[in-house]
Amino acid sequence: MFTPLRTALLATFALTTPAMAEVNIYSYRQPELIQPLMDRFTEETGIPVNIAFLKKGMIEKLRAEGKRSPADLIFTVDIARLSAVVNADLAQPVTSDILTANIPADLRDPDNRWFGLTTRARVVFASKERAPEGVATYDELADPKWQGRICTRSGTHAYTVALVSAAIYHMGEDGAKTWLQGVKANLARKPQGNDRAQVKAVWAGECDIALGNTYYMGKMLGNPEQVPWADSVNVVFPAFKDGGTHVNVSGMALAKFAPHRDDAIKLMEFLASPEAQEIYAEQNFEYPVAPGTKPSELVASWGTFTPDPVNLMDIAKLRPAALRIIQEVDFDG
């Protein structure tokens, strides 16, 4: 979906000659979250960056445009969306020593068709009053001690599907299904709302623990109305018994028919630099991925954890099985 302004911007893209130095981005991330870095890149290189924000339908639009597409880079969140772009044959590989050095192997496509920029952990927000200890492992979410005490968003949301996919990787399909049945049995209410709504429910006493992404804590602390919600919980980092804490990724891919390929790769390499990584991560309350980089002081205050080392493409491949299990369990029912 496009606003009139974005539609006009795309029309401008289409009229641009390939020889002009610029980079055009199709983004599922809101422009204000990435614009500061684009401005910095333009200051350093003189190459302008245009951002078209899409709420949905990116793959359909890229397919319809084909070789006429003005898109050079694709920005999105969640491994499922990144892998969907790759599976639709809408991204091209990039060979770059800078990207290889700065983006860990488990956070980029083995065939170099997408690259992670920042990560966020799927954590437990635990009531400081009623459940200060939270849980040590994701397995414990199925323990009967939590019956009627857990809140979460829909089972079909991309974040939940990714977590169930990770559970399949670690527990096998049968084990993950049994686990998910246990989690469902412990829900305080029908899955609903976004991640912030789960923390609000803990604050309101509807449940004692909730699942959510770390960066929502930063967003709540920046909203006066939501500060009490954030202050009511601890951030707890569960892990899989044979792995680490489940993380998801925001990332980028070079569009298959990028008309400004060389400029786009320059931007990709800039965004993978340690300096840009820390700025980007701080802007979004996420974790930078380049070696030697650190999260912001606020994000670091939530605690440390060991990320699950599995390559996210291996998680993405399990998405169909995860959706099947979620439906069989009738998680949202």
Rosetta blueprint (number, residue, H / E / L):
1 M L
2 F L
3 T L
4 P H
5 L H
6 R H
7 T H
8 A H
9 L H
10 L H
11 A H
12 T H
13 F H
14 A H
15 L H
16 T L
17 T L
18 P L
19 A L
20 M L
21 A L
22 E L
23 V E
24 N E
25 I E
26 Y E
27 S E
28 Y L
29 R L
30 Q L
31 P H
32 E H
33 L H
34 I H
35 Q H
36 P H
37 L H
38 M H
39 D H
40 R H
41 F H
42 T H
43 E H
44 E H
45 T H
46 G L
47 I L
48 P L
49 V E
50 N E
51 I E
52 A E
53 F E
54 L L
55 K L
56 K L
57 G L
58 M H
59 I H
60 E H
61 K H
62 L H
63 R H
64 A H
65 E H
66 G H
67 K H
68 R H
69 S L
70 P L
71 A L
72 D L
73 L E
74 I E
75 F E
76 T E
77 V E
78 D L
79 I H
80 A H
81 R H
82 L H
83 S H
84 A H
85 V H
86 V H
87 N H
88 A L
89 D L
90 L L
91 A E
92 Q E
93 P L
94 V L
95 T L
96 S L
97 D H
98 I H
99 L H
100 T H
101 A H
102 N H
103 I L
104 P L
105 A H
106 D H
107 L H
108 R E
109 D L
110 P L
111 D L
112 N L
113 R L
114 W L
115 F E
116 G E
117 L E
118 T E
119 T E
120 R E
121 A E
122 R E
123 V E
124 V E
125 F E
126 A E
127 S E
128 K L
129 E L
130 R L
131 A L
132 P L
133 E L
134 G L
135 V L
136 A L
137 T E
138 Y H
139 D H
140 E H
141 L H
142 A H
143 D L
144 P H
145 K H
146 W H
147 Q L
148 G L
149 R L
150 I E
151 C E
152 T L
153 R L
154 S L
155 G L
156 T L
157 H L
158 A H
159 Y H
160 T H
161 V H
162 A H
163 L H
164 V H
165 S H
166 A H
167 A H
168 I H
169 Y H
170 H H
171 M H
172 G H
173 E H
174 D H
175 G H
176 A H
177 K H
178 T H
179 W H
180 L H
181 Q H
182 G H
183 V H
184 K H
185 A H
186 N L
187 L E
188 A L
189 R L
190 K L
191 P L
192 Q L
193 G L
194 N L
195 D H
196 R H
197 A H
198 Q H
199 V H
200 K H
201 A H
202 V H
203 W H
204 A L
205 G L
206 E L
207 C L
208 D L
209 I E
210 A E
211 L E
212 G E
213 N E
214 T L
215 Y H
216 Y H
217 M H
218 G H
219 K H
220 M H
221 L H
222 G L
223 N L
224 P L
225 E L
226 Q L
227 V H
228 P H
229 W H
230 A H
231 D H
232 S L
233 V E
234 N E
235 V E
236 V E
237 F L
238 P L
239 A E
240 F L
241 K L
242 D L
243 G L
244 G L
245 T E
246 H L
247 V E
248 N E
249 V E
250 S E
251 G E
252 M E
253 A E
254 L E
255 A E
256 K L
257 F L
258 A L
259 P L
260 H L
261 R H
262 D H
263 D H
264 A H
265 I H
266 K H
267 L H
268 M H
269 E H
270 F H
271 L H
272 A L
273 S L
274 P H
275 E H
276 A H
277 Q H
278 E H
279 I H
280 Y H
281 A H
282 E H
283 Q H
284 N H
285 F L
286 E L
287 Y E
288 P E
289 V L
290 A L
291 P L
292 G L
293 T L
294 K L
295 P L
296 S L
297 E H
298 L H
299 V H
300 A H
301 S L
302 W L
303 G L
304 T L
305 F L
306 T L
307 P E
308 D L
309 P L
310 V L
311 N L
312 L H
313 M H
314 D H
315 I H
316 A H
317 K L
318 L L
319 R H
320 P H
321 A H
322 A H
323 L H
324 R H
325 I H
326 I H
327 Q H
328 E H
329 V H
330 D L
331 F L
332 D L
333 G L
